[in-house]
């Protein structure tokens, strides 16, 4: 492991030297690539340099301790050794995590799909609340949210909503949200005060770029039509909505949230590329089924991952047996404690597999 860290440090220094050369600024594409690589490697390099320093501090303290006769100084040196040992152990764990293979999609934005499941209107209301929860969370991270399509229910909930969330690292955190989310509460329409259980399905997909998926124009049918539902001035009076049909897969994309037909078309193609990219990822992951099953947040949309119990103000993530009693804060977008716990559990599981290999 430490040989690998030393090699990374050497490569990091080579990148710095190249960036400092006069020739680097002449090739902007190369310059940007080197800057990104430097940024990606910096956390590991910093941790390894700190690890080497802690080891050196411990060795220095030990050497002085062997020669020191004064008991007060010996006590201080022993404290220094203990602190250096603790720092070394902490940094060793950090380095192991930093050396784990990175998901190539982690820096991408995401396409978020939420669909009401069992529970009728109550499930649709819950789906709308989940969407608002993710929008609030995205705002805390300064990510951009763009709605692509929306199908509303009669009582104001969402039968289905699709949105794009753009921002660095969005997929690295949001990917753990795919699955079935359950809600337990007394619906407003329930006169007997009985608790009902409803559900909504969340799918999180990495946003695909044009270079990821090549779409043959002959495989696509494009239909334009008048937008439906609430949409503001002009939206319902012009043929601005776009529907794409992809013949080979049968995927149908509908986009109507923009006043411009061109903007809706661009959004629809973005979503189609993401869906096709997701299909390719699923094929690849099925070949690694055993490893995929052992990961936290496997992305299986049929997996019941979380329960939101309103009478008890309780949110339970079933994958890591985490229970928090702050449902109001979580529904307002305070998701970091849940997501940090999921990321830590995922890293621990991957470290265990790596050490057993």
C-alpha positions as CSV (number, residue, x, y, z in Angstrom):
1,X,0.0,0.0,0.0
2,X,2.7,2.5,1.0
3,X,4.7,1.8,-2.2
4,X,1.6,2.8,-4.1
5,X,1.3,6.0,-2.1
6,X,5.0,6.8,-2.8
7,X,4.4,6.3,-6.5
8,X,1.4,8.6,-6.4
9,X,3.4,11.3,-4.6
10,X,6.1,11.0,-7.2
11,X,3.6,11.4,-10.0
12,X,2.0,14.3,-8.2
13,X,5.3,16.1,-8.1
14,X,5.8,15.5,-11.8
15,X,2.4,17.0,-12.5
16,X,3.3,20.1,-10.4
17,X,6.6,20.5,-12.3
18,X,4.8,20.2,-15.7
19,X,2.2,22.8,-14.6
20,X,4.9,25.2,-13.6
21,X,6.6,24.9,-17.0
22,X,6.0,27.7,-19.6
23,X,4.8,25.2,-22.1
24,X,1.9,24.1,-19.9
25,X,-0.2,27.2,-20.6
26,X,0.1,26.8,-24.3
27,X,-2.0,23.6,-24.4
28,X,-5.2,24.5,-22.5
29,X,-6.7,21.1,-22.9
30,X,-3.6,19.4,-21.4
31,X,-3.4,22.2,-18.7
32,X,-7.0,21.5,-17.6
33,X,-6.5,17.8,-17.5
34,X,-3.4,18.2,-15.3
35,X,-5.2,20.6,-13.0
36,X,-8.0,18.1,-12.5
37,X,-5.6,15.2,-11.9
38,X,-3.6,17.3,-9.4
39,X,-6.9,18.2,-7.6
40,X,-7.9,14.5,-7.5
41,X,-4.6,13.3,-6.1
42,X,-4.1,16.1,-3.6
43,X,-6.0,14.4,-0.7
44,X,-4.1,11.2,-0.9
45,X,-0.7,13.0,-1.2
46,X,-1.5,15.3,1.8
47,X,-2.5,12.3,3.9
48,X,0.6,10.3,2.9
49,X,2.9,13.2,3.7
50,X,1.3,13.6,7.1
51,X,1.6,9.8,7.7
52,X,5.3,9.9,6.9
53,X,5.8,13.0,9.2
54,X,3.9,11.2,12.0
55,X,6.2,8.2,11.6
56,X,9.3,10.4,11.6
57,X,8.0,12.2,14.8
58,X,7.6,8.9,16.6
59,X,11.0,7.7,15.6
60,X,12.6,11.0,16.7
61,X,10.8,10.8,20.1
62,X,11.9,7.2,20.6
63,X,15.5,8.0,19.8
64,X,15.4,10.9,22.3
65,X,13.7,8.8,24.9
66,X,16.5,6.2,24.8
67,X,19.0,8.8,25.8
68,X,16.9,11.0,28.1
69,X,17.4,10.5,31.9
70,X,15.1,13.3,33.2
71,X,11.8,11.7,34.2
72,X,9.7,14.8,33.3
73,X,11.2,14.9,29.8
74,X,10.7,11.2,29.4
75,X,7.0,11.6,30.3
76,X,6.7,14.3,27.7
77,X,8.5,12.2,25.0
78,X,6.2,9.3,25.8
79,X,3.2,11.6,25.3
80,X,4.6,12.7,21.9
81,X,5.1,9.1,20.9
82,X,1.6,8.1,21.8
83,X,0.2,11.1,19.9
84,X,2.3,10.2,16.8
85,X,1.1,6.5,17.0
86,X,-2.5,7.6,17.2
87,X,-2.0,9.9,14.2
88,X,-0.2,7.2,12.3
89,X,-3.1,4.7,12.9
90,X,-5.7,7.3,11.9
91,X,-3.9,8.3,8.7
92,X,-3.3,4.6,7.8
93,X,-7.1,4.1,7.8
94,X,-7.6,7.3,5.8
95,X,-5.0,6.2,3.2
96,X,-6.7,2.8,2.8
97,X,-10.0,4.6,2.0
98,X,-8.4,7.0,-0.4
99,X,-6.8,4.1,-2.2
100,X,-10.1,2.3,-2.8
101,X,-11.1,2.3,-6.5
102,X,-13.2,5.3,-7.3
103,X,-16.5,5.0,-9.0
104,X,-15.9,6.7,-12.4
105,X,-19.4,8.2,-12.2
106,X,-19.0,9.9,-8.8
107,X,-18.2,13.4,-10.1
108,X,-21.3,13.4,-12.4
109,X,-24.6,15.0,-11.9
110,X,-27.7,12.8,-11.6
111,X,-31.1,12.2,-13.1
112,X,-33.6,11.7,-10.2
113,X,-36.8,9.8,-10.7
114,X,-39.5,9.5,-8.0
115,X,-42.6,7.5,-8.6
116,X,-45.6,7.0,-6.2
117,X,-46.0,3.4,-5.3
118,X,-48.6,1.6,-3.1
119,X,-50.9,3.9,-1.2
120,X,-52.8,5.9,-3.8
121,X,-53.0,9.6,-3.1
122,X,-51.0,9.3,0.1
123,X,-48.1,7.7,-1.8
124,X,-48.3,10.6,-4.3
125,X,-48.2,13.2,-1.5
126,X,-45.1,11.4,-0.1
127,X,-43.4,11.3,-3.5
128,X,-43.9,15.1,-3.7
129,X,-42.4,15.5,-0.2
130,X,-39.4,13.3,-1.1
131,X,-38.8,15.5,-4.2
132,X,-38.9,18.6,-2.0
133,X,-36.5,16.9,0.4
134,X,-33.9,16.3,-2.3
135,X,-34.4,19.9,-3.7
136,X,-33.6,21.3,-0.3
137,X,-30.6,19.0,0.1
138,X,-29.3,20.1,-3.3
139,X,-29.7,23.7,-2.3
140,X,-27.5,23.1,0.8
141,X,-24.8,21.7,-1.5
142,X,-25.3,24.5,-4.1
143,X,-26.3,22.0,-6.8
144,X,-28.6,23.0,-9.6
145,X,-32.0,21.3,-9.9
146,X,-33.9,21.2,-13.2
147,X,-37.3,19.5,-13.5
148,X,-37.7,17.5,-16.7
149,X,-41.2,16.1,-16.3
150,X,-44.0,16.0,-13.8
151,X,-47.3,14.1,-13.5
152,X,-49.4,15.5,-10.7
153,X,-52.1,13.7,-8.6
154,X,-55.5,15.1,-7.8
155,X,-54.7,16.1,-4.2
156,X,-51.4,17.9,-5.1
157,X,-49.0,15.1,-4.9
158,X,-46.8,13.6,-7.6
159,X,-47.5,10.4,-9.5
160,X,-44.1,10.8,-11.1
161,X,-41.4,13.4,-11.2
162,X,-38.1,13.5,-13.1
163,X,-35.4,16.0,-12.5
164,X,-31.7,16.7,-13.2
165,X,-29.4,17.6,-10.3
166,X,-26.1,19.1,-11.5
167,X,-23.1,19.7,-9.3
168,X,-19.7,18.2,-8.5
169,X,-20.0,15.0,-6.6
170,X,-23.8,14.8,-6.8
171,X,-23.8,11.1,-7.9
172,X,-21.2,10.2,-5.2
173,X,-23.7,11.1,-2.5
174,X,-27.1,10.7,-4.2
175,X,-26.5,7.2,-5.5
176,X,-27.4,5.7,-2.1
177,X,-31.0,6.9,-2.4
178,X,-32.1,4.4,-5.1
179,X,-34.8,2.0,-3.7
180,X,-38.2,1.9,-2.1
181,X,-38.9,4.6,0.6
182,X,-41.8,3.8,2.9
183,X,-43.9,6.3,5.0
184,X,-46.0,5.5,8.0
185,X,-48.4,8.1,9.2
186,X,-52.1,9.0,9.6
187,X,-53.3,10.5,6.3
188,X,-55.4,13.7,6.5
189,X,-58.3,11.9,4.9
190,X,-58.3,9.2,7.6
191,X,-61.1,9.9,10.0
192,X,-60.3,6.9,12.3
193,X,-56.8,8.0,13.1
194,X,-55.2,4.8,11.8
195,X,-51.6,4.7,10.6
196,X,-51.2,3.9,6.9
197,X,-48.1,2.6,5.2
198,X,-47.4,4.0,1.7
199,X,-44.4,3.9,-0.6
200,X,-42.5,5.7,-3.3
201,X,-39.7,4.4,-5.5
202,X,-36.6,6.5,-6.0
203,X,-34.1,6.0,-8.9
204,X,-30.8,7.8,-9.1
205,X,-28.9,7.6,-12.4
206,X,-25.5,9.2,-13.3
207,X,-26.1,11.8,-16.0
208,X,-24.6,10.7,-19.3
209,X,-22.6,12.9,-21.6
210,X,-22.9,12.9,-25.4
211,X,-19.6,11.0,-25.7
212,X,-21.0,8.2,-23.4
213,X,-23.9,7.3,-25.7
214,X,-24.2,7.6,-29.4
215,X,-27.9,7.8,-30.5
216,X,-28.7,6.9,-34.1
217,X,-31.3,9.4,-35.4
218,X,-33.0,6.6,-37.3
219,X,-33.7,4.9,-33.9
220,X,-35.7,7.9,-32.7
221,X,-39.2,9.2,-33.3
222,X,-39.8,12.8,-32.2
223,X,-43.4,14.0,-31.5
224,X,-44.2,17.6,-30.5
225,X,-47.5,18.5,-28.7
226,X,-49.2,20.9,-26.4
227,X,-48.1,20.6,-22.8
228,X,-50.6,19.4,-20.2
229,X,-51.2,20.4,-16.6
230,X,-50.2,23.6,-14.8
231,X,-47.5,25.4,-16.7
232,X,-47.8,29.1,-16.7
233,X,-48.4,31.5,-19.6
234,X,-47.8,30.1,-23.1
235,X,-46.8,26.6,-22.0
236,X,-50.3,25.2,-22.6
237,X,-51.0,27.2,-25.8
238,X,-48.1,26.2,-28.0
239,X,-46.7,22.9,-29.2
240,X,-43.7,23.1,-26.8
241,X,-43.8,19.6,-25.2
242,X,-41.6,16.9,-26.7
243,X,-41.9,13.1,-26.7
244,X,-39.0,10.9,-27.8
245,X,-39.5,7.2,-28.6
246,X,-36.4,5.0,-28.8
247,X,-37.3,2.1,-31.0
248,X,-34.6,-0.4,-30.0
249,X,-35.4,-0.2,-26.2
250,X,-39.0,1.0,-26.2
251,X,-38.0,3.9,-23.9
252,X,-40.3,6.9,-24.1
253,X,-39.3,10.3,-22.8
254,X,-41.7,13.2,-22.3
255,X,-40.5,16.7,-21.5
256,X,-42.8,19.7,-21.1
257,X,-41.4,21.9,-18.3
258,X,-39.9,24.6,-20.6
259,X,-41.7,27.1,-22.8
260,X,-39.3,26.4,-25.6
261,X,-39.7,23.3,-27.7
262,X,-35.9,23.3,-28.3
263,X,-35.2,23.4,-24.6
264,X,-37.6,20.5,-23.9
265,X,-36.0,18.6,-26.8
266,X,-32.5,19.1,-25.3
267,X,-33.8,17.9,-21.9
268,X,-35.5,14.9,-23.4
269,X,-32.3,13.8,-25.2
270,X,-30.3,14.3,-22.0
271,X,-32.6,12.0,-20.2
272,X,-32.7,9.4,-23.0
273,X,-28.8,9.3,-23.0
274,X,-28.9,8.8,-19.2
275,X,-31.4,6.0,-19.5
276,X,-29.3,4.2,-22.2
277,X,-26.2,4.7,-20.2
278,X,-27.9,3.2,-17.1
279,X,-28.9,0.2,-19.2
280,X,-25.2,-0.3,-20.1
281,X,-24.2,0.0,-16.5
282,X,-26.8,-2.5,-15.4
283,X,-25.4,-5.1,-17.9
284,X,-21.9,-4.5,-16.6
285,X,-23.0,-4.8,-13.0
286,X,-24.9,-8.0,-13.5
287,X,-21.6,-9.6,-14.5
288,X,-20.3,-8.5,-11.0
289,X,-23.5,-9.5,-9.2
290,X,-21.9,-10.9,-6.1
291,X,-19.9,-7.8,-5.4
292,X,-22.8,-5.6,-6.3
293,X,-25.0,-7.3,-3.8
294,X,-22.5,-6.9,-1.0
295,X,-22.3,-3.1,-1.5
296,X,-24.3,-0.7,0.6
297,X,-26.8,0.9,-1.7
298,X,-26.7,-1.6,-4.5
299,X,-29.1,0.6,-6.5
300,X,-31.8,-2.1,-6.7
301,X,-35.0,-0.1,-7.1
302,X,-37.1,-2.9,-5.5
303,X,-35.1,-2.9,-2.3
304,X,-36.9,-1.4,0.7
305,X,-34.2,1.0,2.0
306,X,-35.8,3.4,4.4
307,X,-38.9,4.0,6.5
308,X,-40.2,7.4,7.6
309,X,-42.4,7.0,10.7
310,X,-44.1,10.4,11.3
311,X,-45.9,9.5,14.6
312,X,-42.6,8.6,16.2
313,X,-40.6,11.3,14.3
314,X,-38.3,8.4,13.3
315,X,-36.3,7.7,10.1
316,X,-34.7,4.2,9.8
317,X,-32.3,3.2,7.1
318,X,-32.6,-0.6,6.9
319,X,-29.4,-1.3,5.1
320,X,-27.2,0.0,7.9
321,X,-29.7,-0.3,10.8
322,X,-29.5,3.5,11.4
323,X,-32.4,5.2,13.2
324,X,-32.6,8.9,13.7
325,X,-35.4,10.8,15.6
326,X,-35.4,14.0,13.6
327,X,-37.9,13.4,10.7
328,X,-38.7,17.1,10.3
329,X,-35.1,18.1,9.7
330,X,-34.6,15.2,7.3
331,X,-37.7,16.0,5.3
332,X,-36.3,19.5,5.1
333,X,-33.2,18.3,3.4
334,X,-30.9,17.5,6.4
335,X,-29.6,14.3,4.8
336,X,-25.8,14.5,5.6
337,X,-25.9,12.4,8.7
338,X,-27.7,9.6,6.8
339,X,-25.6,9.8,3.7
340,X,-22.3,10.1,5.6
341,X,-23.2,6.9,7.5
342,X,-24.0,5.1,4.3
343,X,-20.7,6.2,2.7
344,X,-18.8,5.1,5.8
345,X,-20.5,1.7,5.8
346,X,-19.9,1.3,2.1
347,X,-16.2,2.1,2.5
348,X,-15.8,-0.3,5.4
349,X,-17.4,-3.1,3.4
350,X,-15.1,-2.5,0.4
351,X,-12.1,-2.3,2.7
352,X,-13.0,-5.7,4.2
353,X,-13.3,-7.2,0.8
354,X,-10.0,-5.7,-0.3
355,X,-8.2,-7.1,2.8
356,X,-9.7,-10.5,2.3
357,X,-8.7,-10.6,-1.4
